[in-house]
Amino acid sequence: MDTQGLHVVVGAGGVTGRLVVGHLLAAGCRVRALTRDGRAVGSPAAELRAVDASDPVALTEAAEGAVALHHCAMPPIGRWLSDFPPLTDSIIDAASATGARVVYADDTWMYGRVSGPMTPELPSRPVGRLGVLRAWLAERLSHAAAAGRIRLSIVRAGELYGPHVRSMIAGTVFGNVHRGRAARWFGDPDLPITPTYVDDFARTIAAVGQHDGESGRIWHVPHPRPTTGRELIALAAAQAGHRARVTATTRWQLRALGAVLPLAREGAELIYQFEQPFIVDGSATTEVFGLTATPYAEGVRAVLASHSG
Ligand SMILES: NC(=O)c1ccc[n+]([C@@H]2O[C@H](COP(=O)([O-])OP(=O)(O)OC[C@H]3O[C@@H](n4cnc5c(N)ncnc54)[C@H](OP(=O)(O)O)[C@@H]3O)[C@@H](O)[C@H]2O)c1
């Protein structure tokens, strides 16, 4: 494979996309960073383009000559059902027209209720509308790959944490700990969990985009050994110099909050992940690409530093 060719990153202004751009440039690739407003993405060597990726004609033009099209874009969560399908279809069309491999930044919501580690071989058994949508998007991409329309790599991460990340374990955990307040944990803080450090997600996307020789394969981001919410909060509190305090929020409390807060409604649908072990097994990615995970102590230090900055 031509690993040094042109890589196009869609959603390059997002938290994951910006880091993917950086890793690809560091590996010696040429990178075109697409955002809707053409803004800078923190890597001066990247070529910048303003493109609405839902427009297949504009996207095809922007992807001309690319070896890979990294799909790191996502609409605001309240618009997922209306906006994510046409966005993903447009990426399929552009990849099909240009021959670029699609590298899709995915989550694990399609797996639904599980009792053990999540491996890439698990079937999709989503819980709730958003999980069904994610299962359908992955299926749509996989179908295009199986039909020979595109070459595809899917990269799946668990719940993200890291500087500037928005997730169910971001602001209410690390932001609160940083301010010396009780961390709010959704679900059971004593279950095993493998939060994904956002830079590990980006490194995996960049490596897979350069080196995956197969099509249609699902890669899980490598993780450290499982921790728990309580352990993670204790680690963050020790680093911040505060006493660790945890307030657990149950699904019933989230549901009640959902009557007034739309985001809590989405949270109530997703809290099942924290009522079961949430372990993402990325060992196959380590075996094939040699990628390893950032230790939690290091990731937490970076998040707390971003809250101080
Ligand atoms: N957060 C998590 O815990 C988590 C966990 C696992 C997987 N993931 C997945 O990883 C992917 C990236 O997530 P993220 O947290 O990095 O997202 P993010 O920071 O919200 O960035 C998403 C970017 O997509 C862009 N975008 C939306 N619609 C677009 C369009 N039509 N054309 C071009 N760009 C568009 C947005 O641009 P604007 O700035 O113009 O709005 C935004 O910069 C998503 O699929 C997400 O579901 C996230």
The ligand as a MOL file (V3000), in Angstrom:
LIG
                    3D

  0  0  0     0  0            999 V3000
M  V30 BEGIN CTAB
M  V30 COUNTS 48 52 0 0 0
M  V30 BEGIN ATOM
M  V30 1 N -17.1470 11.0230 22.2420 0
M  V30 2 C -17.0640 9.7150 22.4630 0
M  V30 3 O -17.0720 9.2400 23.6180 0
M  V30 4 C -16.8980 8.7540 21.2970 0
M  V30 5 C -16.6060 7.4230 21.5830 0
M  V30 6 C -16.4230 6.5220 20.5240 0
M  V30 7 C -16.5810 6.9490 19.2100 0
M  V30 8 N -16.8980 8.2580 18.9500 0 CHG=1
M  V30 9 C -17.1180 8.6180 17.5440 0
M  V30 10 O -15.9650 9.2300 16.9720 0
M  V30 11 C -16.3730 10.1270 15.9320 0
M  V30 12 C -15.7290 11.4940 16.1910 0
M  V30 13 O -16.1560 11.9410 17.4660 0
M  V30 14 P -15.6140 13.3010 18.1320 0
M  V30 15 O -15.9610 13.2340 19.5850 0
M  V30 16 O -14.1950 13.5340 17.7010 0 CHG=-1
M  V30 17 O -16.5570 14.3750 17.4050 0
M  V30 18 P -16.5720 15.9820 17.4900 0
M  V30 19 O -15.4570 16.5050 18.3030 0
M  V30 20 O -17.9830 16.4040 17.7970 0
M  V30 21 O -16.2730 16.3720 15.9700 0
M  V30 22 C -17.1550 16.0570 14.9560 0
M  V30 23 C -16.8840 16.9980 13.8080 0
M  V30 24 O -17.7480 16.6220 12.7200 0
M  V30 25 C -18.0020 17.7790 11.9800 0
M  V30 26 N -19.1690 17.6470 11.1140 0
M  V30 27 C -20.4460 17.3980 11.4660 0
M  V30 28 N -21.2320 17.3770 10.3740 0
M  V30 29 C -20.4200 17.6240 9.3060 0
M  V30 30 C -20.6330 17.7570 7.9190 0
M  V30 31 N -21.8450 17.6050 7.3680 0
M  V30 32 N -19.5640 18.0270 7.1210 0
M  V30 33 C -18.3280 18.1760 7.6560 0
M  V30 34 N -18.0690 18.0600 8.9710 0
M  V30 35 C -19.1110 17.8010 9.7830 0
M  V30 36 C -18.1910 18.8590 13.0390 0
M  V30 37 O -17.8940 20.0730 12.4170 0
M  V30 38 P -18.4520 21.4760 12.8710 0
M  V30 39 O -17.4110 21.9520 13.8180 0
M  V30 40 O -18.5300 22.2320 11.5970 0
M  V30 41 O -19.8050 21.2400 13.5100 0
M  V30 42 C -17.1970 18.4680 14.1130 0
M  V30 43 O -15.9900 19.1990 14.0170 0
M  V30 44 C -17.9230 10.1570 15.9920 0
M  V30 45 O -18.4820 9.2790 15.0520 0
M  V30 46 C -18.2190 9.6640 17.3920 0
M  V30 47 O -19.5000 9.1130 17.5280 0
M  V30 48 C -17.0100 9.1750 19.9600 0
M  V30 END ATOM
M  V30 BEGIN BOND
M  V30 1 1 1 2
M  V30 2 2 2 3
M  V30 3 1 2 4
M  V30 4 1 4 5
M  V30 5 2 4 48
M  V30 6 2 5 6
M  V30 7 1 6 7
M  V30 8 2 7 8
M  V30 9 1 8 9
M  V30 10 1 8 48
M  V30 11 1 9 10
M  V30 12 1 9 46
M  V30 13 1 10 11
M  V30 14 1 11 12
M  V30 15 1 11 44
M  V30 16 1 12 13
M  V30 17 1 13 14
M  V30 18 2 14 15
M  V30 19 1 14 16
M  V30 20 1 14 17
M  V30 21 1 17 18
M  V30 22 2 18 19
M  V30 23 1 18 20
M  V30 24 1 18 21
M  V30 25 1 21 22
M  V30 26 1 22 23
M  V30 27 1 23 24
M  V30 28 1 23 42
M  V30 29 1 24 25
M  V30 30 1 25 26
M  V30 31 1 25 36
M  V30 32 1 26 27
M  V30 33 1 26 35
M  V30 34 2 27 28
M  V30 35 1 28 29
M  V30 36 1 29 30
M  V30 37 2 29 35
M  V30 38 1 30 31
M  V30 39 2 30 32
M  V30 40 1 32 33
M  V30 41 2 33 34
M  V30 42 1 34 35
M  V30 43 1 36 37
M  V30 44 1 36 42
M  V30 45 1 37 38
M  V30 46 2 38 39
M  V30 47 1 38 40
M  V30 48 1 38 41
M  V30 49 1 42 43
M  V30 50 1 44 45
M  V30 51 1 44 46
M  V30 52 1 46 47
M  V30 END BOND
M  V30 END CTAB
M  END
